[in-house]
């Protein structure tokens, strides 16, 4: 078995969930986001642990993710956040999962499948208040959808929701989105519906004005996204490997494709069996570090498809038996998804869920 492993601590995710649960009023439900394999943290193992840590319900992006939870015996309510084709809508009904709905045609399919199977369909009405992605936009479209819903007695409107697109950076636009959401919610209730309302994801869910009946805890469950809690949240991923070669090169020698690193002294180079083929971003070339014996070893040369190289000249006693950490903590040093995201010119989400299937995942709790 290759030495490169992504270790997952679901205990850390659960600790983050308990922290959020303690900061959210008891009347407000907490939906935990486990889409994209729980942001790369093993959705089934994570969901099971979250059930005992304050999760009231879960949400995913596609029906196959809902089916995986059901196949694992997880019976808690599940919402599918994304859009769906006809067959996916039918699968959602059969999986007893709620589906985000924003088109009258989606209601027709859900109603038909509910009638055919005898399983009551569940849906959350999605409102587009400014994201311009999916959702009902404007009063005319909303009224048309509500009118169609009256003809779909086997589709329950469990919830209504929207998504804030700049809750972490633009309070003025977020307030505008919230006003639009509140106005639409009034319109929906005036039509006789009483759905659960939810709008706030991680970056907004601690704001009392945005909490409504439920919040959606997403990236915060996995250790980031809430600067005010940075010293309390726990990261849950540790990426480890072991060296496959340690070799001294002379001053003036170069390393890797394109010869982008030139040694300015005699240098001890450690080669590690991971690369962009494993989801380790090529933009980390000559930027990121590895942790070896609790010390930082800068990467040298370009990240290859299957290997990277690190300068371990200043770390005494290195050997082929050393465990090397590329993401996570070793000793007093820590490499976070946020750090790697900055070097890779992306966001922590992409780092967390970007590792390839050939990297084994081990749940360590």
Residue frames relative to the residue before (quaternion, step in Angstrom):
aa qw qx qy qz dx dy dz
X 1.0000 0.0000 0.0000 0.0000 0.00 0.00 0.00
X 0.4900 -0.6756 0.4580 0.3061 3.57 -0.86 0.92
X 0.5231 -0.6862 0.4132 0.2912 3.59 -1.04 0.70
X 0.5696 0.5922 -0.3862 0.4191 3.59 1.25 -0.15
X 0.0951 0.8061 -0.5664 0.1429 3.58 -0.53 1.23
X 0.2498 -0.7216 0.6231 0.1693 3.56 -1.14 0.74
X 0.1518 -0.8049 0.5715 0.0492 3.56 -0.48 1.23
X 0.1704 -0.7982 0.5761 0.0447 3.55 -0.90 1.02
X 0.1594 -0.7638 0.6188 0.0914 3.56 -0.93 0.94
X 0.2057 -0.7825 0.5766 0.1134 3.58 -0.30 1.22
X 0.5259 0.6054 -0.4165 0.4284 3.60 1.22 -0.30
X 0.6407 0.5200 -0.3243 0.4626 3.57 1.03 -0.79
X 0.6415 0.5105 -0.3248 0.4715 3.59 0.97 -0.82
X 0.6556 0.5114 -0.3107 0.4606 3.58 0.95 -0.86
X 0.6295 0.5276 -0.3397 0.4582 3.59 1.01 -0.75
X 0.6407 0.5102 -0.3237 0.4738 3.59 1.01 -0.76
X 0.6393 0.5274 -0.3232 0.4568 3.57 1.00 -0.82
X 0.6622 0.4972 -0.3126 0.4654 3.58 0.93 -0.84
X 0.6025 0.5489 -0.3512 0.4607 3.57 1.10 -0.68
X 0.6849 0.4713 -0.2885 0.4750 3.59 0.84 -0.94
X 0.6329 0.5428 -0.3409 0.4343 3.57 0.94 -0.87
X 0.6772 0.4951 -0.2920 0.4594 3.58 1.03 -0.73
X 0.6955 0.4581 -0.2687 0.4840 3.57 1.23 -0.39
X 0.6507 0.4812 -0.2967 0.5070 3.57 1.32 -0.18
X 0.5479 -0.6232 0.4291 0.3569 3.63 -0.88 0.82
X 0.5991 -0.6037 0.3872 0.3559 3.60 -1.00 0.76
X 0.6441 0.5393 -0.3331 0.4282 3.60 1.06 -0.68
X 0.6609 0.5039 -0.3020 0.4670 3.60 1.21 -0.47
X 0.3540 -0.7403 0.5330 0.2062 3.58 -0.72 1.05
X 0.2596 -0.7533 0.5809 0.1661 3.56 -1.23 0.46
X 0.1619 -0.7577 0.6297 0.0559 3.53 -0.70 1.21
X 0.2011 -0.7921 0.5677 0.0992 3.59 -0.77 1.01
X 0.3391 -0.7619 0.5262 0.1663 3.55 -0.80 1.09
X 0.0206 0.8064 -0.5887 0.0515 3.57 -0.65 1.14
X 0.2817 0.7640 -0.5269 0.2437 3.58 1.12 0.62
X 0.8116 0.2390 -0.2001 0.4941 3.55 -1.35 0.34
X 0.6443 -0.5403 0.2936 0.4547 3.54 0.95 1.07
X 0.6207 -0.5580 0.3163 0.4508 3.55 1.00 0.96
X 0.6554 -0.5314 0.2916 0.4506 3.53 0.84 1.11
X 0.7273 -0.4306 0.2331 0.4808 3.57 1.03 0.81
X 0.6036 0.5964 -0.3347 0.4098 3.61 1.25 0.27
X 0.5629 -0.6047 0.3737 0.4217 3.62 1.24 0.38
X 0.2943 -0.8283 0.4514 0.1533 3.53 0.08 1.35
X 0.6797 0.4965 -0.3130 0.4399 3.59 0.84 -0.90
X 0.6847 0.4715 -0.2950 0.4709 3.60 0.80 -0.97
X 0.6603 0.5109 -0.3060 0.4577 3.57 0.99 -0.83
X 0.6601 0.5051 -0.3167 0.4570 3.60 0.89 -0.90
X 0.6318 0.5307 -0.3419 0.4498 3.58 0.95 -0.79
X 0.6832 0.4724 -0.2947 0.4724 3.58 0.92 -0.87
X 0.6540 0.5328 -0.3186 0.4323 3.60 1.00 -0.77
X 0.5567 0.6190 -0.3931 0.3904 3.59 1.13 -0.54
X 0.7369 0.3744 -0.2213 0.5175 3.56 1.14 -0.57
X 0.6813 0.4908 -0.2701 0.4711 3.55 1.28 0.12
X 0.7695 -0.3932 0.1950 0.4640 3.57 1.14 0.47
X 0.4938 0.6564 -0.4456 0.3561 3.59 1.22 -0.05
X 0.2454 -0.7595 0.5860 0.1396 3.57 -0.93 0.93
X 0.7851 -0.0340 0.0825 0.6129 3.54 1.12 -0.74
X 0.3288 -0.7369 0.5578 0.1942 3.57 -1.29 0.24
X 0.0960 -0.7651 0.6226 0.1335 3.53 -1.30 0.24
X 0.1577 -0.7618 0.6268 0.0423 3.50 -1.23 0.77
X 0.5468 -0.6358 0.4351 0.3277 3.58 -1.25 0.05
X 0.8069 0.1298 -0.0262 0.5757 3.58 1.04 -0.81
X 0.6567 -0.5574 0.3374 0.3797 3.55 -1.17 0.57
X 0.6001 0.5740 -0.3721 0.4147 3.60 1.03 -0.66
X 0.6294 0.5219 -0.3370 0.4668 3.59 1.11 -0.62
X 0.6253 0.5168 -0.3297 0.4829 3.58 1.09 -0.69
X 0.6501 0.5220 -0.3134 0.4545 3.57 0.97 -0.86
X 0.6283 0.5351 -0.3395 0.4513 3.60 1.03 -0.73
X 0.6391 0.5049 -0.3296 0.4775 3.60 1.01 -0.74
X 0.6615 0.5010 -0.3089 0.4648 3.56 0.92 -0.87
X 0.6474 0.5239 -0.3222 0.4501 3.60 0.95 -0.83
X 0.6785 0.4713 -0.2792 0.4895 3.57 1.19 -0.58
X 0.5917 -0.6172 0.3499 0.3828 3.57 1.26 0.12
X 0.4699 0.6591 -0.4547 0.3715 3.58 1.24 0.26
X 0.1504 -0.8455 0.5116 0.0271 3.55 -0.40 1.28
X 0.4301 0.7149 -0.4596 0.3045 3.61 1.25 -0.09
X 0.6331 -0.5323 0.3858 0.4088 3.62 -1.15 0.46
X 0.0868 -0.7842 0.6142 0.0128 3.55 -1.05 0.86
X 0.1528 -0.7672 0.6185 0.0740 3.56 -1.00 0.92
X 0.2658 -0.7255 0.6146 0.1588 3.56 -1.01 0.90
X 0.3135 -0.8160 0.4642 0.1430 3.55 -0.39 1.27
X 0.7221 0.5014 -0.2540 0.4034 3.56 1.02 -0.77
X 0.6409 -0.4815 0.4217 0.4238 3.50 -1.37 -0.03
X 0.1456 -0.8085 0.5683 0.0472 3.57 -1.21 0.33
X 0.4287 -0.6503 0.5613 0.2796 3.52 -1.26 0.59
X 0.7439 -0.4222 0.2618 0.4470 3.57 -1.26 0.18
X 0.6953 0.4706 -0.3063 0.4486 3.61 0.75 -0.94
X 0.6246 0.5324 -0.3420 0.4576 3.59 1.04 -0.69
X 0.6233 0.5285 -0.3380 0.4668 3.58 1.04 -0.72
X 0.6598 0.4961 -0.3075 0.4732 3.56 0.97 -0.81
X 0.6251 0.5295 -0.3325 0.4672 3.57 1.04 -0.75
X 0.6212 0.5563 -0.3433 0.4321 3.58 1.00 -0.79
X 0.6394 0.5123 -0.3274 0.4707 3.58 0.96 -0.82
X 0.6945 0.4797 -0.2827 0.4556 3.57 0.86 -0.95
X 0.6815 0.4668 -0.2827 0.4876 3.59 1.18 -0.53
X 0.3866 -0.7298 0.4697 0.3120 3.58 1.32 -0.01
X 0.4512 0.6535 -0.4668 0.3892 3.56 0.98 0.94
X 0.4419 -0.6658 0.5311 0.2817 3.57 -1.09 0.70
X 0.2334 -0.7834 0.5680 0.0958 3.55 -1.08 0.79
X 0.4547 -0.6367 0.5457 0.3001 3.56 -1.05 0.76
X 0.0660 -0.8097 0.5829 -0.0172 3.57 -0.80 1.06
X 0.0771 0.8089 -0.5781 0.0743 3.56 -0.95 0.89
X 0.7094 0.3547 -0.2493 0.5557 3.58 1.31 0.07
X 0.5635 -0.6073 0.4296 0.3594 3.61 -0.98 0.71
X 0.6258 0.5626 -0.3387 0.4208 3.59 1.03 -0.78
X 0.6025 0.5526 -0.3589 0.4505 3.58 1.11 -0.61
X 0.6294 0.5334 -0.3246 0.4626 3.57 1.03 -0.79
X 0.6341 0.5439 -0.3349 0.4358 3.57 0.96 -0.85
X 0.6661 0.4955 -0.3047 0.4669 3.59 0.94 -0.86
X 0.6572 0.5103 -0.3133 0.4577 3.57 0.90 -0.90
X 0.6467 0.5152 -0.3141 0.4665 3.58 0.98 -0.86
X 0.6562 0.5162 -0.3124 0.4531 3.57 0.93 -0.88
X 0.6814 0.4802 -0.2926 0.4685 3.58 0.91 -0.91
X 0.6245 0.5282 -0.3389 0.4650 3.58 1.03 -0.74
X 0.6603 0.4980 -0.3037 0.4731 3.59 0.95 -0.84
X 0.6784 0.5108 -0.2886 0.4421 3.57 0.98 -0.87
X 0.7828 0.3569 -0.1663 0.4819 3.58 0.95 -0.91
X 0.4069 -0.7032 0.4849 0.3236 3.57 1.15 -0.50
X 0.5537 0.5720 -0.3967 0.4571 3.59 1.28 0.31
X 0.3966 -0.7199 0.5095 0.2548 3.59 -0.65 1.03
X 0.3604 -0.7371 0.5352 0.2007 3.57 -0.82 1.02
X 0.2033 -0.7633 0.6046 0.1027 3.54 -1.20 0.66
X 0.0164 0.8109 -0.5832 0.0457 3.56 -1.02 0.79
X 0.1865 -0.7096 0.6618 0.1539 3.50 -1.37 0.45
X 0.3779 -0.7279 0.5295 0.2168 3.55 -0.74 1.07
X 0.2054 -0.7947 0.5633 0.0952 3.57 -0.71 1.09
X 0.1702 -0.7883 0.5885 0.0569 3.56 -0.85 1.09
X 0.2665 -0.7310 0.6072 0.1610 3.55 -1.01 0.87
X 0.0278 -0.8319 0.5533 -0.0310 3.56 -0.28 1.29
X 0.8215 -0.1627 0.0850 0.5398 3.58 1.22 0.22
X 0.5336 0.6247 -0.4105 0.3955 3.59 1.24 -0.09
X 0.1838 -0.8206 0.5132 0.1715 3.58 1.19 -0.66
X 0.4543 0.6556 -0.4658 0.3832 3.54 0.93 0.94
X 0.7136 -0.2584 0.1765 0.6268 3.58 0.46 -1.20
X 0.4862 0.6633 -0.4827 0.3011 3.56 -1.23 0.37
X 0.5592 -0.5727 0.4772 0.3628 3.54 -1.31 0.37
X 0.0974 -0.8093 0.5790 0.0210 3.56 -0.82 0.99
X 0.8327 0.1901 -0.1588 0.4953 3.57 -0.70 1.10
X 0.6376 -0.5824 0.3717 0.3409 3.53 -1.22 0.65
X 0.6341 0.5453 -0.3494 0.4224 3.60 0.94 -0.79
X 0.6848 0.4693 -0.2800 0.4821 3.57 0.88 -0.96
X 0.6367 0.5276 -0.3334 0.4529 3.59 1.01 -0.76
X 0.6631 0.5020 -0.3114 0.4598 3.59 0.89 -0.90
X 0.6396 0.5237 -0.3288 0.4567 3.58 1.02 -0.77
X 0.6602 0.4990 -0.3086 0.4689 3.57 0.99 -0.82
X 0.6534 0.5082 -0.3178 0.4623 3.59 0.94 -0.83
X 0.6292 0.5268 -0.3332 0.4644 3.57 1.06 -0.73
X 0.6511 0.5014 -0.3107 0.4777 3.58 1.00 -0.81
X 0.6189 0.5666 -0.3478 0.4183 3.57 1.02 -0.80
X 0.5883 0.5854 -0.3664 0.4208 3.60 1.10 -0.64
X 0.7005 0.4515 -0.2551 0.4903 3.57 1.19 -0.59
X 0.6672 0.4549 -0.2887 0.5143 3.58 1.32 0.14
X 0.0703 -0.8689 0.4886 0.0372 3.60 0.53 1.15
X 0.6988 0.4627 -0.2762 0.4704 3.60 1.18 -0.41
X 0.6084 0.4858 -0.3670 0.5091 3.58 1.27 0.40
X 0.1965 -0.8100 0.5446 0.0938 3.57 -0.39 1.19
X 0.3151 -0.7192 0.5831 0.2084 3.56 -0.97 0.87
X 0.1576 -0.8258 0.5385 0.0564 3.56 0.03 1.32
X 0.8332 -0.0065 0.0618 0.5495 3.54 0.97 -0.85
X 0.1679 -0.7223 0.6525 0.1560 3.49 -1.43 0.09
X 0.0681 0.8296 -0.5461 0.0942 3.57 -0.84 0.92
X 0.1348 -0.7389 0.6507 0.1115 3.46 -1.42 0.25
X 0.3154 -0.7344 0.5648 0.2054 3.56 -1.31 0.01
X 0.3239 -0.7416 0.5581 0.1834 3.56 -0.81 1.03
X 0.3038 -0.8085 0.4812 0.1501 3.58 -0.71 1.04
X 0.7970 0.1767 -0.1079 0.5674 3.63 1.18 -0.38
X 0.1577 0.8355 -0.5136 0.1153 3.57 1.04 0.74
X 0.6967 0.4696 -0.2743 0.4678 3.59 1.14 -0.55
X 0.8077 0.2987 -0.1325 0.4908 3.61 1.19 -0.21
X 0.7990 0.2136 -0.0971 0.5536 3.63 1.11 -0.46
X 0.1750 -0.8285 0.5234 0.0947 3.61 0.14 1.23
X 0.6116 0.5642 -0.3618 0.4204 3.61 1.06 -0.62
X 0.6968 0.4408 -0.2835 0.4896 3.60 0.86 -0.89
X 0.6058 0.5479 -0.3513 0.4576 3.58 1.10 -0.67
X 0.6372 0.5170 -0.3225 0.4719 3.58 1.01 -0.79
X 0.6268 0.5233 -0.3322 0.4723 3.59 1.06 -0.75
X 0.6434 0.5087 -0.3228 0.4722 3.58 0.93 -0.86
X 0.6612 0.5165 -0.3125 0.4455 3.55 0.95 -0.88
X 0.6314 0.5180 -0.3380 0.4677 3.61 1.00 -0.74
X 0.6439 0.5133 -0.3204 0.4683 3.56 0.99 -0.82
X 0.6487 0.5179 -0.3135 0.4612 3.57 0.99 -0.84
X 0.6666 0.5088 -0.3030 0.4527 3.57 0.89 -0.95
X 0.6497 0.5126 -0.3194 0.4617 3.59 1.00 -0.81
X 0.6581 0.4938 -0.3069 0.4784 3.58 0.97 -0.83
X 0.6249 0.5406 -0.3346 0.4531 3.56 1.04 -0.77
X 0.6215 0.5253 -0.3329 0.4764 3.59 1.02 -0.76
X 0.6548 0.5212 -0.3053 0.4543 3.56 0.97 -0.87
X 0.6524 0.5131 -0.3018 0.4691 3.57 1.01 -0.87
X 0.6797 0.4784 -0.2935 0.4723 3.58 0.92 -0.85
X 0.6192 0.5388 -0.3421 0.4574 3.57 1.08 -0.66
X 0.6523 0.5012 -0.3061 0.4792 3.57 1.20 -0.51
X 0.6491 -0.5692 0.2998 0.4059 3.57 1.28 0.09
X 0.5805 0.5848 -0.3773 0.4227 3.60 1.24 0.11
X 0.1467 -0.7868 0.5955 0.0692 3.57 -1.16 0.64
X 0.1122 0.8381 -0.5264 0.0888 3.61 0.66 1.04
X 0.5533 -0.5378 0.5073 0.3839 3.54 -1.34 0.26
X 0.2173 -0.7886 0.5644 0.1109 3.61 -0.81 0.98
X 0.1157 0.7840 -0.6048 0.0783 3.55 -0.96 0.90
X 0.0519 -0.8228 0.5652 -0.0293 3.55 -0.94 0.93
X 0.7365 0.4702 -0.2316 0.4276 3.59 0.98 -0.88
X 0.1955 -0.7242 0.6518 0.1118 3.52 -0.99 0.98
X 0.8420 -0.2426 0.1085 0.4695 3.58 -1.29 -0.14
X 0.7418 0.4564 -0.2591 0.4175 3.57 0.66 -1.08
X 0.7528 0.3621 -0.2059 0.5096 3.61 1.22 -0.31
X 0.5612 0.6950 -0.3704 0.2547 3.57 1.15 -0.47
X 0.6484 0.4935 -0.3419 0.4681 3.62 1.19 -0.14
X 0.5344 0.5963 -0.4018 0.4443 3.58 1.33 0.07
X 0.4198 -0.7467 0.4482 0.2556 3.63 -0.38 1.16
X 0.6450 0.5443 -0.3305 0.4225 3.60 1.04 -0.69
X 0.7425 0.4113 -0.2032 0.4881 3.57 1.20 -0.48
X 0.5155 0.7037 -0.3900 0.2949 3.58 1.24 -0.09
X 0.1117 -0.8232 0.5458 0.1089 3.63 1.03 -0.69
X 0.7876 -0.3014 0.2205 0.4901 3.63 -0.95 -0.86
X 0.8069 0.0756 0.0142 0.5857 3.55 1.18 -0.53
X 0.1805 -0.7521 0.6202 0.1310 3.57 -1.21 0.55
X 0.3439 -0.7261 0.5609 0.1999 3.54 -1.26 0.48
X 0.1719 -0.7878 0.5869 0.0727 3.57 -0.37 1.26
X 0.0299 -0.8270 0.5604 -0.0340 3.57 -0.54 1.21
X 0.8491 0.1512 -0.0770 0.5003 3.54 -0.47 -1.23
X 0.5787 0.6006 -0.3779 0.4019 3.61 1.10 -0.55
X 0.5909 0.5780 -0.3675 0.4263 3.59 1.10 -0.61
X 0.7455 0.4137 -0.1962 0.4844 3.54 1.15 -0.67
X 0.7462 -0.5049 0.1821 0.3938 3.53 1.26 0.56
X 0.7813 0.2599 -0.1540 0.5461 3.59 1.18 -0.07
X 0.6094 0.6036 -0.3948 0.3293 3.57 -1.32 -0.02
X 0.7306 0.2935 -0.2153 0.5777 3.59 1.28 -0.07
X 0.2644 -0.8168 0.4865 0.1621 3.62 0.14 1.23
X 0.6517 0.5341 -0.3319 0.4242 3.61 0.98 -0.75
X 0.7408 0.3567 -0.2127 0.5280 3.59 1.22 -0.36
X 0.2764 0.8153 -0.4808 0.1664 3.58 1.25 0.28
X 0.7028 0.4554 -0.2753 0.4721 3.60 1.04 -0.67
X 0.6915 0.4602 -0.2748 0.4843 3.60 1.27 -0.10
X 0.6396 0.5302 -0.3323 0.4466 3.58 1.09 -0.63
X 0.2743 -0.7641 0.5677 0.1363 3.54 -1.15 0.69
X 0.3623 -0.6865 0.5832 0.2394 3.56 -1.03 0.81
X 0.2960 -0.8088 0.4948 0.1161 3.55 -1.01 0.80
X 0.6759 0.4758 -0.2974 0.4779 3.62 1.23 -0.09
X 0.0044 -0.7530 0.6579 0.0123 3.53 -1.14 0.77
X 0.1467 -0.7907 0.5924 0.0487 3.57 -0.66 1.14
X 0.0034 0.8241 -0.5627 0.0649 3.57 -0.52 1.18
X 0.0309 0.7655 -0.6427 -0.0056 3.51 -1.32 0.40
X 0.3084 -0.7113 0.5819 0.2456 3.58 -1.31 -0.18
X 0.5598 -0.6315 0.4108 0.3451 3.59 -1.05 0.66
X 0.2661 -0.7501 0.5826 0.1648 3.53 -1.24 0.55
X 0.7895 0.0456 -0.0517 0.6099 3.59 1.29 -0.08
X 0.0299 -0.7465 0.6639 0.0330 3.56 -1.16 0.72
X 0.0916 0.8229 -0.5421 0.1432 3.58 -0.50 1.22
X 0.3554 -0.7145 0.5616 0.2183 3.57 -1.00 0.85
X 0.0871 -0.7626 0.6386 0.0545 3.54 -1.05 0.87
X 0.5142 -0.6697 0.4528 0.2865 3.57 -1.18 0.55
X 0.6415 -0.4837 0.4209 0.4211 3.55 -1.27 0.36
X 0.7519 0.3386 -0.2746 0.4946 3.57 -0.85 0.97
X 0.5631 0.5760 -0.3997 0.4374 3.59 1.21 -0.31
X 0.3034 -0.7476 0.5633 0.1783 3.56 -1.21 0.55
X 0.2852 -0.7589 0.5693 0.1366 3.54 -1.30 0.45
X 0.8816 0.1811 -0.1226 0.4184 3.52 -1.09 0.88
X 0.7254 -0.4033 0.3381 0.4437 3.50 -1.44 0.03
X 0.8275 0.2259 -0.1812 0.4810 3.51 -1.06 0.82
X 0.3184 -0.7814 0.4839 0.2321 3.60 1.34 -0.05
X 0.2106 0.8304 -0.4899 0.1617 3.58 0.94 0.93
X 0.7323 0.2965 -0.2202 0.5722 3.60 1.27 -0.12
X 0.0755 -0.7725 0.6302 0.0192 3.53 -0.94 1.01
X 0.4163 -0.7202 0.4994 0.2421 3.57 -0.74 1.06
X 0.2374 -0.7767 0.5665 0.1393 3.58 -0.86 0.94
X 0.7468 0.1664 -0.1437 0.6277 3.57 1.36 0.22
X 0.6326 -0.4405 0.4130 0.4850 3.58 -1.24 0.00
X 0.0753 -0.8416 0.5315 -0.0600 3.57 -0.61 1.21
X 0.2886 -0.7290 0.5962 0.1728 3.54 -1.05 0.86
X 0.1222 -0.8209 0.5578 0.0070 3.55 -0.52 1.25
X 0.1682 -0.7697 0.6116 0.0724 3.56 -0.85 1.05
X 0.2043 -0.7733 0.5914 0.1027 3.57 -0.84 1.02
X 0.1405 -0.8045 0.5769 0.0176 3.56 -0.88 1.08
X 0.4273 -0.7501 0.4529 0.2227 3.62 -0.90 0.92
X 0.5435 0.5421 -0.4608 0.4455 3.55 0.42 1.27
X 0.0817 0.8076 -0.5800 0.0684 3.57 -1.07 0.65
X 0.7621 -0.3637 0.2399 0.4790 3.54 -1.23 -0.27
X 0.5456 0.5952 -0.3954 0.4379 3.60 1.23 -0.24
X 0.6798 0.4336 -0.2656 0.5285 3.55 1.30 -0.33
X 0.6001 -0.5710 0.3590 0.4300 3.56 1.28 -0.02
X 0.4847 0.6210 -0.4621 0.4074 3.58 1.25 0.25
X 0.4232 -0.7840 0.3776 0.2522 3.60 -0.21 1.28
X 0.5109 -0.6570 0.4707 0.2929 3.56 -1.00 0.87
X 0.5997 0.5813 -0.3597 0.4160 3.59 1.15 -0.54
X 0.5648 0.5886 -0.3931 0.4243 3.60 1.24 -0.13
X 0.3989 0.7347 -0.4619 0.2962 3.59 1.28 -0.10
X 0.8588 0.0240 -0.0598 0.5082 3.57 -0.87 1.03
X 0.6403 0.5128 -0.3239 0.4713 3.60 1.24 0.42
X 0.7652 0.3792 -0.2004 0.4802 3.56 0.70 -1.11
X 0.3343 -0.7097 0.5803 0.2185 3.54 -1.38 0.02
X 0.2746 -0.6679 0.6476 0.2431 3.49 -1.43 0.13
X 0.3520 -0.7038 0.5675 0.2424 3.56 -1.23 0.43
X 0.0229 0.7883 -0.6094 0.0824 3.53 -0.68 1.19
X 0.8321 -0.0544 -0.0140 0.5517 3.57 -0.62 1.14
X 0.6983 -0.5046 0.2565 0.4381 3.54 1.04 0.87
X 0.6663 0.4514 -0.3059 0.5086 3.57 1.25 0.28
X 0.5207 -0.6459 0.4673 0.3055 3.55 -1.22 0.57
X 0.0868 -0.7629 0.6403 0.0226 3.51 -1.01 0.98
X 0.3334 -0.7793 0.4889 0.2059 3.63 -0.37 1.15
X 0.4662 -0.6485 0.5193 0.3040 3.54 -1.09 0.73
X 0.1137 -0.7834 0.6094 0.0445 3.53 -1.07 0.81
X 0.7777 0.2478 -0.2225 0.5331 3.55 -0.91 0.93
X 0.6557 -0.5303 0.3755 0.3845 3.53 -1.32 0.19
X 0.5096 -0.5882 0.5321 0.3335 3.51 -1.22 0.60
X 0.2520 -0.7683 0.5740 0.1298 3.57 -0.77 1.07
X 0.7060 -0.4348 0.3208 0.4578 3.58 -1.26 0.06
X 0.8349 0.1881 -0.0409 0.5157 3.57 0.92 -0.93
X 0.7872 0.2510 -0.1224 0.5499 3.61 1.21 -0.16
X 0.0872 -0.7392 0.6613 0.0931 3.50 -1.36 0.44
X 0.2763 -0.7517 0.5779 0.1571 3.54 -1.26 0.41
X 0.1036 -0.7955 0.5963 0.0296 3.56 -1.09 0.79
X 0.4267 -0.6828 0.5391 0.2470 3.54 -1.19 0.69
X 0.0054 -0.8191 0.5717 -0.0470 3.60 -0.45 1.23
X 0.2213 0.8273 -0.4925 0.1552 3.57 1.24 0.44
X 0.7721 0.3823 -0.1816 0.4741 3.57 0.93 -0.93
X 0.6028 0.5315 -0.3651 0.4700 3.59 1.26 0.29
X 0.3051 -0.7984 0.4867 0.1807 3.62 -0.24 1.21
X 0.8553 0.2681 -0.1649 0.4115 3.51 -1.26 0.59
X 0.3348 0.7598 -0.5116 0.2210 3.62 1.14 0.26
X 0.0119 -0.7984 0.6015 -0.0253 3.54 -1.12 0.75
X 0.6596 -0.5064 0.3821 0.4031 3.54 -1.32 0.18
X 0.6285 0.5422 -0.3326 0.4475 3.61 1.25 -0.21
X 0.4991 0.6765 -0.4265 0.3337 3.60 1.22 -0.19
X 0.3308 -0.6820 0.6096 0.2320 3.54 -1.14 0.73
X 0.1695 -0.7899 0.5870 0.0527 3.54 -0.83 1.05
X 0.2142 -0.7780 0.5820 0.1004 3.57 -0.89 0.97
X 0.1702 -0.7979 0.5745 0.0650 3.57 -0.82 1.06
X 0.7569 0.0582 -0.0487 0.6492 3.55 1.33 -0.35
X 0.6810 0.4442 -0.3317 0.4784 3.56 -0.63 1.08
X 0.6172 -0.5651 0.4245 0.3456 3.54 -1.33 -0.26
X 0.0688 0.7410 -0.6678 0.0149 3.51 -1.24 0.67
X 0.8088 0.0007 -0.0503 0.5860 3.56 -0.51 1.16
X 0.7821 -0.2842 0.2382 0.5008 3.55 -0.87 -0.98
X 0.6242 0.5371 -0.3349 0.4580 3.59 1.27 -0.04
X 0.0341 -0.7929 0.6083 0.0106 3.57 -1.17 0.59
X 0.1658 -0.7369 0.6482 0.0968 3.53 -1.11 0.83
X 0.1684 -0.8222 0.5412 0.0529 3.58 -0.57 1.16
X 0.6243 -0.5110 0.4140 0.4215 3.60 -1.22 0.27
X 0.6147 0.5560 -0.3496 0.4367 3.58 1.09 -0.67
X 0.6401 0.5187 -0.3188 0.4686 3.58 1.01 -0.82
X 0.6852 0.4698 -0.2935 0.4729 3.58 0.83 -0.94
X 0.6224 0.5464 -0.3414 0.4444 3.58 1.04 -0.73
X 0.6365 0.5241 -0.3326 0.4578 3.57 1.00 -0.78
X 0.6706 0.4870 -0.2958 0.4750 3.58 0.93 -0.88
X 0.7368 0.4209 -0.2212 0.4807 3.57 1.01 -0.85
X 0.4060 -0.7465 0.4443 0.2836 3.57 1.34 0.13
X 0.5752 0.5418 -0.3907 0.4721 3.54 0.92 0.99
X 0.5603 -0.5768 0.4603 0.3761 3.60 -1.18 -0.54
X 0.6553 -0.5381 0.3432 0.4041 3.63 -1.12 0.52
X 0.5534 0.6169 -0.3963 0.3951 3.60 1.08 -0.67
X 0.7001 0.4892 -0.2792 0.4388 3.56 0.83 -1.04
X 0.6122 0.5268 -0.3470 0.4768 3.57 1.11 -0.64
X 0.6928 0.5160 -0.2892 0.4126 3.58 0.76 -1.05
X 0.8123 0.2683 -0.1368 0.4994 3.57 0.82 -0.91
X 0.5304 0.6867 -0.3734 0.3282 3.56 1.26 0.19
X 0.5153 0.6591 -0.4318 0.3371 3.61 1.20 -0.09
X 0.5048 -0.7014 0.4318 0.2584 3.54 -0.96 0.96
X 0.6691 -0.5229 0.3606 0.3858 3.53 -1.30 0.41
X 0.6437 0.5371 -0.3474 0.4202 3.61 1.08 -0.46
X 0.5629 0.5268 -0.4081 0.4890 3.59 1.27 0.09
X 0.3634 -0.7430 0.5088 0.2388 3.64 -0.46 1.10
X 0.2361 -0.7524 0.6006 0.1319 3.57 -1.11 0.77
X 0.0679 -0.7959 0.6016 -0.0034 3.55 -0.85 1.03
X 0.2507 -0.7371 0.6100 0.1477 3.58 -0.74 1.08
X 0.2368 -0.8525 0.4569 0.0912 3.56 -0.35 1.26
X 0.5534 0.6162 -0.4096 0.3824 3.63 1.20 -0.20
